[in-house]
Amino acid sequence: MTNKTIPLRKCVACGQMVPKDELYRVVRTEEGIQLDLTYKAQGRGAYVCRKEECIELADKKKAFNRSLRCAVSQEVIESLYTEFKNDR
């Protein structure tokens, strides 16, 4: 049997290439922008490391706005912080 490789994705804050399962995904769908914990939602996605520093840096640099090509509400950023605190 072959081992399944996990694809790498780039963090919008620090720019490091990290395995996809070690990142949070924020996705822009027709319904709006939301946190995608399943990694399967259809739409344009942006990834950020599961570190508080990276979430803060992405918010400060407006990296999600640039990557998703639209304004990201503060509610989405707060849901990232909430999920980070629940993962600890």
DOGU-314566 format. One record per residue: residue number from 1; z, x, y of N, C-alpha, C in turn. Coordinates in pm, 1 decimal, always signed. Atoms other than C-alpha are relative to their C-alpha. Layout:
N
<NUM <Z X Y> <Z X Y> <Z X Y>>
...
This chain:
88
<1 <+0.0 +83.8 -118.6> <+0.0 +0.0 +0.0> <+0.0 +88.2 +124.7>>
<2 <+2.4 -73.9 -125.0> <-68.1 +114.5 +352.5> <+110.4 -50.9 +91.5>>
<3 <-101.6 +37.6 -97.2> <+196.1 +117.5 +618.5> <-66.9 -62.1 +120.8>>
<4 <+53.6 +67.1 -117.1> <+132.2 -119.3 +906.3> <+48.4 +73.3 +125.2>>
<5 <-38.6 -70.4 -121.7> <+128.0 +65.6 +1236.9> <+24.7 -100.7 +111.1>>
<6 <-34.1 +85.1 -113.0> <+286.0 -91.9 +1541.9> <-76.4 +53.0 +120.9>>
<7 <+77.8 -46.3 -115.0> <+55.2 -79.0 +1846.4> <+89.4 +45.1 +115.2>>
<8 <-71.2 -49.4 -117.2> <+164.5 +107.9 +2158.0> <-44.6 -77.1 +123.6>>
<9 <+29.4 +64.0 -127.7> <+183.2 -56.3 +2499.4> <+66.9 +80.4 +110.0>>
<10 <-52.4 -76.2 -113.2> <+247.7 +90.5 +2843.6> <+96.3 -84.7 +82.2>>
<11 <-99.2 +65.5 -86.2> <+558.8 -2.5 +3041.3> <-52.3 -1.3 +142.9>>
<12 <+51.0 +9.8 -136.3> <+462.8 -129.5 +3388.5> <+87.9 +75.4 +99.4>>
<13 <-91.9 -67.9 -91.3> <+766.6 +44.3 +3541.8> <-8.2 +151.8 -12.8>>
<14 <-7.6 -145.6 +17.2> <+791.2 +394.0 +3391.1> <-131.6 +61.4 -47.7>>
<15 <+130.4 -50.0 +41.9> <+438.2 +424.2 +3249.3> <-2.9 +65.4 -136.7>>
<16 <-3.8 -60.6 +133.1> <+548.3 +543.8 +2904.6> <-67.1 -90.5 -102.2>>
<17 <+57.2 +72.3 +112.1> <+358.5 +442.1 +2592.7> <+110.3 -17.1 -105.3>>
<18 <-112.1 +32.5 +87.2> <+612.7 +268.0 +2366.9> <-48.6 -100.8 -104.6>>
<19 <+36.4 +104.1 +97.4> <+582.8 +67.4 +2041.6> <+27.6 -140.2 +55.6>>
<20 <-3.3 +134.2 -57.1> <+522.4 -297.3 +2127.2> <+130.4 -74.1 -25.9>>
<21 <-122.2 +73.0 +32.2> <+836.7 -422.4 +1953.2> <+123.0 +51.7 +73.9>>
<22 <-110.9 -53.2 -79.3> <+1057.2 -211.1 +2185.1> <-12.3 -37.6 +147.1>>
<23 <+25.4 +42.1 -137.7> <+931.7 -385.4 +2499.6> <+19.0 -150.5 +14.1>>
<24 <+4.8 +142.1 -32.4> <+969.6 -722.1 +2670.3> <-141.3 -29.0 +50.0>>
<25 <+133.0 +39.4 -46.2> <+646.3 -911.0 +2738.1> <+13.8 -117.8 +94.6>>
<26 <+9.7 +109.4 -95.3> <+588.1 -1125.5 +3043.8> <-146.3 -41.2 -0.9>>
<27 <+136.8 +47.5 +16.7> <+279.0 -1343.9 +3013.8> <-34.0 -106.4 +104.6>>
<28 <+51.6 +102.4 -91.2> <+67.3 -1547.5 +3255.7> <-87.7 -94.4 -81.2>>
<29 <+75.8 +100.9 +73.0> <-54.1 -1866.6 +3090.6> <-42.3 -108.9 +98.1>>
<30 <+39.7 +111.8 -84.5> <-201.2 -2189.8 +3221.5> <+120.9 -77.1 +51.3>>
<31 <-122.6 +68.8 -40.9> <+152.6 -2333.5 +3237.9> <+77.8 +77.7 +105.4>>
<32 <-72.2 -83.1 -95.8> <+277.3 -2043.5 +3452.2> <+39.6 +132.7 -62.0>>
<33 <-45.2 -131.1 +46.3> <+451.5 -1710.3 +3409.7> <+132.3 -16.7 -72.2>>
<34 <-121.8 +13.9 +79.1> <+717.1 -1676.3 +3142.3> <+23.1 +124.0 -84.5>>
<35 <-37.5 -106.6 +92.2> <+899.3 -1431.4 +2917.9> <-46.2 -40.0 -139.5>>
<36 <+54.2 +28.8 +132.4> <+727.1 -1411.1 +2577.4> <+70.3 +87.0 -103.2>>
<37 <-75.8 -75.1 +99.3> <+970.7 -1306.0 +2305.1> <-70.0 +2.6 -135.1>>
<38 <+72.7 +3.1 +126.9> <+725.8 -1390.3 +2024.0> <-116.8 +98.2 -1.1>>
<39 <+115.0 -90.0 -15.9> <+453.2 -1153.5 +2155.2> <-131.1 -64.9 -43.3>>
<40 <+119.0 +67.8 +49.5> <+198.4 -1419.0 +2052.6> <-59.6 -99.4 +98.1>>
<41 <+50.4 +97.8 -95.5> <+148.6 -1635.5 +2360.9> <-136.8 +43.6 +52.3>>
<42 <+132.3 -27.8 -54.0> <-208.7 -1661.5 +2486.5> <+10.9 +23.5 +150.2>>
<43 <+1.3 -25.9 -143.3> <-271.8 -1515.6 +2829.2> <+13.4 +147.4 +29.8>>
<44 <-10.6 -138.1 -46.2> <-253.5 -1199.3 +3032.8> <+145.7 +44.4 -6.7>>
<45 <-136.6 -46.5 +18.3> <+54.8 -994.7 +2946.2> <+28.8 +131.7 +68.9>>
<46 <-48.7 -125.6 -55.4> <+259.0 -716.8 +3099.7> <+128.9 +34.6 -73.6>>
<47 <-113.4 -44.9 +79.9> <+520.9 -509.8 +2918.3> <+94.0 +86.3 +83.2>>
<48 <-100.7 -83.4 -65.6> <+845.7 -350.1 +3035.9> <+101.9 +42.4 -106.2>>
<49 <-98.8 -53.8 +94.5> <+1096.4 -130.7 +2848.5> <+126.0 -85.6 -2.0>>
<50 <-125.9 +72.8 +13.3> <+1420.6 -280.6 +2723.9> <+113.8 +82.1 +58.3>>
<51 <-101.2 -77.3 -73.1> <+1616.3 -75.5 +2978.1> <+19.4 -66.1 +136.1>>
<52 <-29.3 +61.9 -129.7> <+1789.1 -205.9 +3288.3> <-71.6 +73.3 +113.6>>
<53 <+65.5 -77.4 -105.6> <+1642.3 +78.8 +3497.0> <-147.5 -39.0 +13.9>>
<54 <+142.0 +35.6 -3.7> <+1286.9 -17.2 +3401.9> <-21.1 -140.7 +56.1>>
<55 <+11.3 +135.7 -54.2> <+1343.6 -385.9 +3477.0> <+18.9 +2.6 +151.1>>
<56 <-24.9 -12.4 -143.5> <+1486.8 -294.6 +3819.6> <-118.8 +64.7 +70.1>>
<57 <+113.0 -70.5 -60.1> <+1200.4 -53.4 +3890.4> <-124.3 -88.8 +5.2>>
<58 <+115.3 +91.0 +1.2> <+936.1 -309.0 +3789.1> <+15.1 -106.6 +108.1>>
<59 <-24.7 +99.3 -105.2> <+1097.0 -564.5 +4021.5> <-17.7 +62.7 +137.4>>
<60 <+8.2 -68.4 -129.4> <+1124.0 -314.4 +4307.4> <-144.3 +34.7 +36.8>>
<61 <+139.1 -40.0 -24.3> <+763.5 -191.7 +4270.7> <-97.0 -117.7 -1.1>>
<62 <+85.4 +119.1 +15.5> <+631.2 -548.6 +4222.4> <-108.1 +26.3 -104.8>>
<63 <+94.5 -39.3 +104.3> <+465.9 -413.3 +3906.3> <-54.0 -120.1 -76.0>>
<64 <+48.0 +119.1 +70.2> <+445.4 -756.4 +3741.3> <-104.7 -73.4 +83.6>>
<65 <+98.1 +64.3 -88.0> <+263.4 -899.6 +4043.4> <-135.6 +68.4 -12.9>>
<66 <+123.6 -77.2 +8.1> <+5.0 -623.2 +4022.7> <-65.6 -14.4 -137.3>>
<67 <+53.2 +3.2 +135.2> <-34.9 -632.1 +3646.9> <-51.3 -138.7 -40.1>>
<68 <+38.7 +136.4 +35.6> <-52.1 -1010.9 +3610.7> <-94.0 -64.4 +102.0>>
<69 <+91.6 +43.4 -105.4> <-259.9 -1048.3 +3928.2> <+40.3 -132.3 +63.7>>
<70 <-53.1 +116.0 -71.8> <-36.5 -1319.2 +4076.9> <+148.0 +24.1 +27.6>>
<71 <-141.0 -16.7 -36.3> <+309.9 -1361.7 +4225.1> <+90.7 -44.5 -114.3>>
<72 <-97.3 +30.6 +105.2> <+597.8 -1354.9 +3976.2> <+129.4 -44.1 +67.7>>
<73 <-120.7 +53.5 -63.1> <+898.6 -1569.3 +4066.2> <+123.3 +78.9 -42.2>>
<74 <-125.6 -69.3 +29.0> <+1251.0 -1433.5 +4074.3> <+66.3 -57.0 -124.8>>
<75 <-55.5 +60.3 +121.2> <+1341.1 -1675.9 +3792.3> <-42.3 +77.7 -125.1>>
<76 <+49.8 -76.9 +114.2> <+1125.7 -1474.4 +3550.5> <+74.2 +133.0 -9.3>>
<77 <-73.5 -126.4 -2.7> <+1294.0 -1149.7 +3656.8> <+143.4 -22.9 -47.1>>
<78 <-136.2 +32.0 +42.9> <+1634.9 -1314.0 +3611.0> <+5.4 -26.2 -150.7>>
<79 <+1.4 +23.6 +144.7> <+1535.5 -1426.8 +3260.1> <-10.6 +132.4 -75.8>>
<80 <+4.2 -134.0 +60.4> <+1451.8 -1061.9 +3181.5> <+139.0 +62.7 -2.4>>
<81 <-135.7 -54.0 -5.7> <+1798.3 -953.5 +3298.2> <+91.3 -71.2 -100.1>>
<82 <-81.0 +78.3 +94.2> <+1957.6 -1234.2 +3093.5> <-28.1 +42.4 -142.8>>
<83 <+36.2 -41.3 +135.5> <+1766.7 -1136.0 +2781.0> <+49.0 +141.6 -29.4>>
<84 <-50.5 -136.5 +16.3> <+1858.1 -769.6 +2836.3> <+150.1 -0.9 -29.4>>
<85 <-144.9 +6.0 +20.4> <+2228.4 -857.4 +2860.6> <+34.6 -61.5 -134.0>>
<86 <-24.0 +60.2 +131.3> <+2204.6 -1073.0 +2545.6> <-33.6 +95.5 -114.4>>
<87 <+39.5 -96.8 +102.8> <+2039.2 -787.5 +2350.8> <+104.3 +108.5 -23.7>>
<88 <-97.3 -109.7 +11.0> <+2323.9 -545.4 +2412.9> <+91.1 -17.0 -114.2>>
